[in-house]
Structures are given as structure tokens and as C-alpha cells.
Amino acid sequence: MKAVAIRFLADVPGHADTLAGWHHAQWSHLYEGWTLEQTREELRDHATRRTRPTTLVALQDGSLLGSVSLVDEDAPELRDQGDAWLASLYVVPEARGAGLGRQLVQALVAFAAGQGVARLWLFTPDHAGFYERLGWRPQGQALLRGTRVQLMDILPA
């Protein structure tokens, strides 16, 4: 795989709407009333900053290959669980299996550490093993709109 650059969405804000389409298609079933327009608004907002909430993107020769976000709340049902969440890890299907997801997660954890985040959370319906291999710890399960998810955390510092 050619070199991939991990950058803030704020550096390439024109990709916000593409990401919104990907994210909404992948995860809208987990969120009550989460519309494509809301998703666009969230990512356009992330494209204005390099502090939480924000999104990192993976680019290769200018092409968007994936993203991951750092947010204050990932699902209202889990707001009491934590206040810093890795969210919306997405890699385009044709780039999967080459370590890009790992790179995005590691970049986000390092960024969170630099922002003083003491404990970072995520939930995943079916990729707990992937995150465990990257040092995340299982912390129980939850139900989001009928889908069982694994809660996980990591101490970024």
C-alpha cells in the first residue's frame, strides 16, 4: 500500500459530506432519529476544528480512504459511561485489511493523549477482537436500538 497521510478533517473540509454519507449508511440503525442531514452537520462542524469533537481522515494521493472521530458523547444512552469516545472508525471496503484501521485508531488515541484525555471509550457491535489487539479493554455490554454492543476503554496517556 502506498503511503497514507492521517490528517484532520479540518485540513480537507471538502470531504465532510462524503464521510457523512458513509457514516450514516454504516451506523444510522444504532441511533434514534439520526438523519443524514444531522450527520452532515456534525462532520461539517468537525471540519472547523482540530480539538474535540473532531475527525481524523486517511488520505492516499488525495483520495479519502477512511476516518475516525473523537467525540464527547457517542450515544445518548451511554452518556454516563464516559466523556471521551472514539467513534465512527470507517475504512472504505477496498482498503480494508491493510492496517489502515489500526493506523487511524492509534493516531486518534495519541491525539486524545495529547489533549489530556485520561480514559477513552468506544462501543462496537462486532469488532471487539480488533480493538483488544490494539490494547482496548472490554468493559461490559449495552443495547443500542436492539443491537448488542461491546463497551471498551483505553487509557491513552
Contact map, one row per residue, 1 for C-alpha under 8 A:
1110000000000000000000000000000000000000000000000000000000000000000000000000000000000000000000000100000000000000000000000000000000000000000000000000000000000
1111000000000000000000000000000000000000000000000000000000010000000000000000000000000000000000000000000000000000000000000000000000000000000000000000000000000
1111100000000000000000000000000000000000000000000000000000010000000000000000000000000000000000000000000000000000000000000000000000000000000000000000000000000
0111110000000000000000000000000000000000000000000000000001111000000000000000000000000000000000000000000000000000000000000000000000000000000000000000000000000
0011111000000000000000000000000000000000000000000000000001110000000000000000000000000000000000000000000000000000000000000000000000000000000000000000000000000
0001111100000000000000000000000000000000000000000000000111100000000000000000000000000000000000000000000100100000000000000000000000000000000000000000000000000
0000111110100000000000000000000000000000000000000000000111100000000000000000000000000000000000000000000000000000000000000000000000000000000000000000000000000
0000011111110000000000000000000000000000000000100100011110000000000000000000000000000000000000000000000000000000000000000000000000000000000000000000000000000
0000001111111011000000000000000000000000000001100000011110000000000000000000000000000000000000000000000000000000000000000000000000000000000000000000000000000
0000000111111000000000000000000000000000000001111100001000000000000000000000000000000000000000000000000000000000000000000000000000000000000000000000000000000
0000001111111000000000000000000000000000000000100000000000000000000000000000000000000000000000000000000000000000000000000000000000000000000000000000000000000
0000000111111110000000000000000000000000000000100000000000000000000000000000000000000000000000000000000000000000000000000000000000000000000000000000000000000
0000000011111111000000000000000000000000000100110000000000000000000000000000000000000000000000000000000000000000000000000000000000000000000000000000000000000
0000000000011111100000000000000000000000000000000000000000000000000000000000000000000000000000000000000000000000000000000000000000000000000000000000000000000
0000000010011111111000000000000000000000000000000000000000000001000000000000000000000000000000000000000000000000000000000000000000000000000000000000000000000
0000000010001111111100000000000000000001001100100000000000000000000000000000000000000000000000000000000000000000000000000000000000000000000000000000000000000
0000000000000111111110000000000000000001001100000000000000000000000000000000000000000000000000000000000000000000000000000000000000000000000000000000000000000
0000000000000011111111000000000000000000000000000000000000000000000000000000000000000000000000000000000000000000000000000000000000000000000000000000000000000
0000000000000011111111100000000000000000001000000000000000000000001000000000000000000000000000000000000000000000000000000000000000000000000000000000000000000
0000000000000001111111110000000000010011001000000000000000000000000000000000000000000000000000000000000000000000000000000000000000000000000000000000000000000
0000000000000000111111111000000000010011000000000000000000000000000000000000000000000000000000000000000000000000000000000000000000000000000000000000000000000
0000000000000000011111111100000000000000000000000000000000000000000000000000000000000000010000000000000000000000000000000000000000000000000000000000000000000
0000000000000000001111111111000000000010000000000000000000000000000000000000000000000001010000000000000000000000000000000000000000000000000000000000000000000
0000000000000000000111111111000001110010000000000000000000000000000000000000000000000000000000000000000000000000000000000000000000000000000000000000000000000
0000000000000000000011111111000000000000000000000000000000000000000000000000000000000000000000000000000000000000000000000000000000000000000000000000000000000
0000000000000000000001111111100000000000000000000000000000000000000000000000000000000000000000000000000000000000000000000000000000000000000000000000000000000
0000000000000000000000111111111000000000000000000000000000000000000000000000000000000000000000000000000000000000000000000000000000000000000000000000000000000
0000000000000000000000111111111101100000000000000000000000000000000000000000000000000000000000000000000000000000000000000000000000000000000000000000000000000
0000000000000000000000000111111100000000000000000000000000000000000000000000000000000000000000000000000000000000000000000000000000000000000000001000000000000
0000000000000000000000000011111100000000000000000000000000000000000000000000000000000000000000000000000000000000000000000000000000000000000000011010000000000
0000000000000000000000000011111111000000000000000000000000000000000000000010000000000000000000000000000000000000000000000000000000000000000000011000000000000
0000000000000000000000000001111111000000000000000000000000000000000000000000000000000000000000000000000000000000000000000000000000000000000000001000000000000
0000000000000000000000000000001111100000000000000000000000000000000000000000000000000000000000000000000000000000000000000000000000000000000000000000000000000
0000000000000000000000010001001111110110000000000000000000000000000000000000000000000000000000000000000000000000000000000000000000000000000000000000000000000
0000000000000000000000010001000011111110000000000000000000000000000000000000000000000000000000000000000000000000000000000000000000000000000000000000000000000
0000000000000000000110010000000001111111000000000000000000000000000000000000000000000000000000000000000000000000000000000000000000000000000000000000000000000
0000000000000000000000000000000000111111100000000000000000000000000000000000000000000000000000000000000000000000000000000000000000000000000000000000000000000
0000000000000000000000000000000001111111110000000000000000000000000000000000000000000000000000000000000000000000000000000000000000000000000000000000000000000
0000000000000000000110110000000001111111111000000000000000000000000000000000000000000000000000000000000000000000000000000000000000000000000000000000000000000
0000000000000001100110000000000000011111111100000000000000000000000000000000000000000000000000000000000000000000000000000000000000000000000000000000000000000
0000000000000000000000000000000000001111111110000000000000000000000000000000000000000000000000000000000000000000000000000000000000000000000000000000000000000
0000000000000000000000000000000000000111111111000000000000000000000000000000000000000000000000000000000000000000000000000000000000000000000000000000000000000
0000000000000001101100000000000000000011111111100000001000000000000000000000000000000000000000000000000000000000000000000000000000000000000000000000000000000
0000000000001001100000000000000000000001111111110000000000000000000000000000000000000000000000000000000000000000000000000000000000000000000000000000000000000
0000000000000000000000000000000000000000111111111000000000000000000000000000000000000000000000000000000000000000000000000000000000000000000000000000000000000
0000000011000000000000000000000000000000011111111100111000000000000000000000000000000000000000000000000000000000000000000000000000000000000000000000000000000
0000000111111001000000000000000000000000001111111000011000000000000000000000000000000000000000000000000000000000000000000000000000000000000000000000000000000
0000000001001000000000000000000000000000000111111100000000000000000000000000000000000000000000000000000000000000000000000000000000000000000000000000000000000
0000000001000000000000000000000000000000000011111111110000000000000000000000000000000000000000000000000000000000000000000000000000000000000000000000000000000
0000000101000000000000000000000000000000000001011111010000000000000000000000000000000000000000000000000000000000000000000000000000000000000000000000000000000
0000000000000000000000000000000000000000000000001111110000000000000000000000000000000000000000000000000000000000001000000000000000000000000000000000000000000
0000000000000000000000000000000000000000000000001111110000000000000001110000000000000000000000000000000000000000000000000000000000000000000000000000000000000
0000000000000000000000000000000000000000000001001011111000000000000011110000000000000000000000000000000000000000000000000000000000000000000000000000000000000
0000000110000000000000000000000000000000000001101111111100000000000011100000000000000000000000000000000000000000000000000000000000000000000000000000000000000
0000000111000000000000000000000000000000001001100000111110000000001111000000000000000000000000000000000000000000000000000000000000000000000000000000000000000
0000011110000000000000000000000000000000000000000000011111000000001110000000000000000000000000000000000100010000000000000000000000000000000000000000000000000
0000011110000000000000000000000000000000000000000000001111100001111100000000000000000000000000000000000100000000000000000000000000000000000000000000000000000
0001111000000000000000000000000000000000000000000000000111110001111000000000000000000000000000000001000100000000000000000000000000000000000000000000000000000
0001111000000000000000000000000000000000000000000000000011111111110000000000000000000000000000000000000000000000000000000000000000000000000000000000000000000
0111100000000000000000000000000000000000000000000000000001111111100000000000000000000000000000000000000000000000000000000000000000000000000000000000000000000
0001000000000000000000000000000000000000000000000000000000111110000000000000000000000000000000000000000000000000000000000000000000000000000000000000000000000
0000000000000000000000000000000000000000000000000000000000111111000000000000000000000000000000000000000000000000000000000000000000000000000000000000000000000
0000000000000000000000000000000000000000000000000000000000111111100000000000000000000000000000000000000000000000000000000000000000000000000000000000000000000
0000000000000010000000000000000000000000000000000000000011110111110000000000000000000000000000000000000000000000000000000000000000000000000000000000000000000
0000000000000000000000000000000000000000000000000000000011110011111000000000000000000000001100100000000000000000000000000000000000000000000000000000000000000
0000000000000000000000000000000000000000000000000000000011100001111100000000000000000000111100000001100000000000000000000000000000000000000000000000000000000
0000000000000000001000000000000000000000000000000000001111000000111110000000000000000001111000000000000100000000000000000000000000000000000000000000000000000
0000000000000000000000000000000000000000000000000000001110000000011111000000000000000111110000000000000110010000000000000000000000000000000000000000000000000
0000000000000000000000000000000000000000000000000000111100000000001111100000000000001111100000000000000000010000000000000000000000000000000000000000000000000
0000000000000000000000000000000000000000000000000001111000000000000111110000000000011110000000000000000000010001000000000000000000000000000000000000000000000
0000000000000000000000000000000000000000000000000001110000000000000011111100000000111110000000000000000000000000000000000000000000000000000000000000000000000
0000000000000000000000000000000000000000000000000001100000000000000001111100000000111000000000000000000000000000000000000000000000000000000000000000000000000
0000000000000000000000000000000000000000000000000000000000000000000000111111011001111000000000000000000000000000000000000000000000000000000000000000000000000
0000000000000000000000000000000000000000000000000000000000000000000000111111011000001110000000000000000000000000000000000100000000000000000000000000000000000
0000000000000000000000000000001000000000000000000000000000000000000000001111111000000000000000000000000000000000000000000000000000000000000000000000000000000
0000000000000000000000000000000000000000000000000000000000000000000000001111111000000000000000000000000000000000000000000000000000000000000000000000000000000
0000000000000000000000000000000000000000000000000000000000000000000000000011111100000000000000000000000000000000000000000000000000000000000000010000000000000
0000000000000000000000000000000000000000000000000000000000000000000000001111111111000000000000000000000000000000000000000000000000000000000000000000000000000
0000000000000000000000000000000000000000000000000000000000000000000000001111111111100000000000000000000000000000000000000000000000000000000000000000000000000
0000000000000000000000000000000000000000000000000000000000000000000000000000111111100000000000000000000000000000000000000000000000000000000000000000000000000
0000000000000000000000000000000000000000000000000000000000000000000000000000011111100000000000000000000000000000000000000000000000000000000000000000000000000
0000000000000000000000000000000000000000000000000000000000000000000000001000011111111000000000000000000000000000000000111000000000000000000000000000000000000
0000000000000000000000000000000000000000000000000000000000000000000000111000001111111000000000000000000000000000000000010000000000000000000000000000000000000
0000000000000000000000000000000000000000000000000000000000000000000001111000000001111100000000000000000000000000000010111000000000000000000000000000000000000
0000000000000000000000000000000000000000000000000000000000000000000011111100000001111110000000000000000000000000000000011100000000000000000000000000000000000
0000000000000000000000000000000000000000000000000000000000000000000111100100000000011111100000000000000000010000000000011100000000000000000000000000000000000
0000000000000000000000000000000000000000000000000000000000000000000111100100000000001111100000000000000000000000000000000110000000000000000000000000000000000
0000000000000000000000100000000000000000000000000000000000000000001110000000000000000111110000000000000000000000000000000000000000000000000000000000000000000
0000000000000000000000000000000000000000000000000000000000000000011110000000000000000111111000000000100110000000000000000000000000000000000000000000000000000
0000000000000000000001100000000000000000000000000000000000000000011100000000000000000001111100000000100000000000000000000000000000000000000000000000000000000
0000000000000000000000000000000000000000000000000000000000000000111000000000000000000000111110110001100000000000000000000000000000000000000000000000000000000
0000000000000000000000000000000000000000000000000000000000000000110000000000000000000000011111110000000000000000000000000000000000000000000000000000000000000
0000000000000000000000000000000000000000000000000000000000000000000000000000000000000000001111110000000000000000000000000000000000000000000000000000000000000
0000000000000000000000000000000000000000000000000000000000000000000000000000000000000000000111110000000000000000000000000000000000000000000000000000000000000
0000000000000000000000000000000000000000000000000000000000000000100000000000000000000000001111111101000000000000000000000000000000000000000000000000000000000
0000000000000000000000000000000000000000000000000000000000000000000000000000000000000000001111111111100000000000000000000000000000000000000000000000000000000
0000000000000000000000000000000000000000000000000000000000000000000000000000000000000000000000111111000000000000000000000000000000000000000000000000000000000
1000000000000000000000000000000000000000000000000000000000000000000000000000000000000000000000111111000000000000000000000000000000000000000000000000000000000
0000000000000000000000000000000000000000000000000000000000000000000000000000000000000000000000011111111000000000000000000000000000000000000000000000000000000
0000000000000000000000000000000000000000000000000000000001000000010000000000000000000000001000111111111100000000000000000000000000000000000000000000000000000
0000000000000000000000000000000000000000000000000000000000000000010000000000000000000000111000010011111110000000000000000000000000000000000000000000000000000
0000000000000000000000000000000000000000000000000000000000000000000000000000000000000000000000000011111111000000000000000000000000000100000000000000000000000
0000000000000000000000000000000000000000000000000000000000000000000000000000000000000000000000000011111111100000000000000000000000000000000000000000000000000
0000010000000000000000000000000000000000000000000000000111000000001100000000000000000000100000000001111111110000000000000000000000000000000000000000000000000
0000000000000000000000000000000000000000000000000000000000000000000100000000000000000000100000000000111111111000000000000000000000000000000000000000000000000
0000000000000000000000000000000000000000000000000000000000000000000000000000000000000000000000000000011111111100000000000000000000000100000000000000000000000
0000010000000000000000000000000000000000000000000000000000000000000000000000000000000000000000000000001111111110000000000000000000000000000000000000000000000
0000000000000000000000000000000000000000000000000000000100000000000111000000000000000100000000000000000111111111000000000000000000000000000000000000000000000
0000000000000000000000000000000000000000000000000000000000000000000000000000000000000000000000000000000011111111100000010000000000000000000000000000000000010
0000000000000000000000000000000000000000000000000000000000000000000000000000000000000000000000000000000001111111110000000000000000000000000000000000000000011
0000000000000000000000000000000000000000000000000000000000000000000000000000000000000000000000000000000000111111111000000000000000000000000000000000000000000
0000000000000000000000000000000000000000000000000000000000000000000001000000000000000000000000000000000000011111111110010000000000000000000000000000000000010
0000000000000000000000000000000000000000000000000000000000000000000000000000000000000000000000000000000000001111111111000000000000000000000000000000000000011
0000000000000000000000000000000000000000000000000000000000000000000000000000000000000000000000000000000000000111111110000000000000000000000000000000000000001
0000000000000000000000000000000000000000000000000010000000000000000000000000000000000000000000000000000000000011111110000000000000000000000000000000000000000
0000000000000000000000000000000000000000000000000000000000000000000000000000000000000000000000000000000000000001111111000000000000000000000000000000000000001
0000000000000000000000000000000000000000000000000000000000000000000000000000000000010000000000000000000000000001111111110000000000000000000000000000000000011
0000000000000000000000000000000000000000000000000000000000000000000000000000000000000000000000000000000000000000100111110000000000000000000000000000000000111
0000000000000000000000000000000000000000000000000000000000000000000000000000000001010000000000000000000000000000000011111000000000000000000000000000000011110
0000000000000000000000000000000000000000000000000000000000000000000000000000000001111100000000000000000000001001000011111100000000000000000000000000000011110
0000000000000000000000000000000000000000000000000000000000000000000000000000000001011100000000000000000000000000000000111110000000000000000000000000001111000
0000000000000000000000000000000000000000000000000000000000000000000000000100000000001110000000000000000000000000000000011111000000000000000000000000001110000
0000000000000000000000000000000000000000000000000000000000000000000000000000000000000010000000000000000000000000000000001111100000000000000000000000111100000
0000000000000000000000000000000000000000000000000000000000000000000000000000000000000000000000000000000000000000000000000111111100000000000000000000111000000
0000000000000000000000000000000000000000000000000000000000000000000000000000000000000000000000000000000000000000000000000011111100000000000000000011110000000
0000000000000000000000000000000000000000000000000000000000000000000000000000000000000000000000000000000000000000000000000001111100000000000000000000110000000
0000000000000000000000000000000000000000000000000000000000000000000000000000000000000000000000000000000000000000000000000001111111100000000000000000000000000
0000000000000000000000000000000000000000000000000000000000000000000000000000000000000000000000000000000000000000000000000001111111110000010000000000010100000
0000000000000000000000000000000000000000000000000000000000000000000000000000000000000000000000000000000000000000000000000000001111111000000000000000000000000
0000000000000000000000000000000000000000000000000000000000000000000000000000000000000000000000000000000000000000000000000000001111111100000000000000000000000
0000000000000000000000000000000000000000000000000000000000000000000000000000000000000000000000000000000000000000000000000000001111111111000000000000000000000
0000000000000000000000000000000000000000000000000000000000000000000000000000000000000000000000000000000000000000000000000000000111111111110000000000000000000
0000000000000000000000000000000000000000000000000000000000000000000000000000000000000000000000000000000000000000000000000000000011111111000000000000000000000
0000000000000000000000000000000000000000000000000000000000000000000000000000000000000000000000000000010001000000000000000000000001111111000000000000000000000
0000000000000000000000000000000000000000000000000000000000000000000000000000000000000000000000000000000000000000000000000000000000111111100000000000000001000
0000000000000000000000000000000000000000000000000000000000000000000000000000000000000000000000000000000000000000000000000000000000111111110000000000000111000
0000000000000000000000000000000000000000000000000000000000000000000000000000000000000000000000000000000000000000000000000000000000010011111000000000000111000
0000000000000000000000000000000000000000000000000000000000000000000000000000000000000000000000000000000000000000000000000000000100010001111100000000011110000
0000000000000000000000000000000000000000000000000000000000000000000000000000000000000000000000000000000000000000000000000000000000000000111110000000011110000
0000000000000000000000000000000000000000000000000000000000000000000000000000000000000000000000000000000000000000000000000000000000000000011111000000011100000
0000000000000000000000000000000000000000000000000000000000000000000000000000000000000000000000000000000000000000000000000000000000000000001111100001111000000
0000000000000000000000000000000000000000000000000000000000000000000000000000000000000000000000000000000000000000000000000000000000000000000111110001111000000
0000000000000000000000000000000000000000000000000000000000000000000000000000000000000000000000000000000000000000000000000000000000000000000011111111100000000
0000000000000000000000000000011000000000000000000000000000000000000000000000100000000000000000000000000000000000000000000000000000000000000001111111100000000
0000000000000000000000000000111100000000000000000000000000000000000000000000000000000000000000000000000000000000000000000000000000000000000000111110000000000
0000000000000000000000000000000000000000000000000000000000000000000000000000000000000000000000000000000000000000000000000000000000000000000000111111000000000
0000000000000000000000000000010000000000000000000000000000000000000000000000000000000000000000000000000000000000000000000000100000000000000000111111100000000
0000000000000000000000000000000000000000000000000000000000000000000000000000000000000000000000000000000000000000000000000000100000000000000011110111110000000
0000000000000000000000000000000000000000000000000000000000000000000000000000000000000000000000000000000000000000000000000011110000000000000011110011111000000
0000000000000000000000000000000000000000000000000000000000000000000000000000000000000000000000000000000000000000000000000011110100000000011111000001111100000
0000000000000000000000000000000000000000000000000000000000000000000000000000000000000000000000000000000000000000000000001111000000000000011111000000111110000
0000000000000000000000000000000000000000000000000000000000000000000000000000000000000000000000000000000000000000000000001110000100000001111100000000011111000
0000000000000000000000000000000000000000000000000000000000000000000000000000000000000000000000000000000000000000000000111100000000000001111000000000001111100
0000000000000000000000000000000000000000000000000000000000000000000000000000000000000000000000000000000000000000000000111000000000000011100000000000000111110
0000000000000000000000000000000000000000000000000000000000000000000000000000000000000000000000000000000000000000000001110000000000000000000000000000000011111
0000000000000000000000000000000000000000000000000000000000000000000000000000000000000000000000000000000000001101100011110000000000000000000000000000000001111
0000000000000000000000000000000000000000000000000000000000000000000000000000000000000000000000000000000000000100110111000000000000000000000000000000000000111
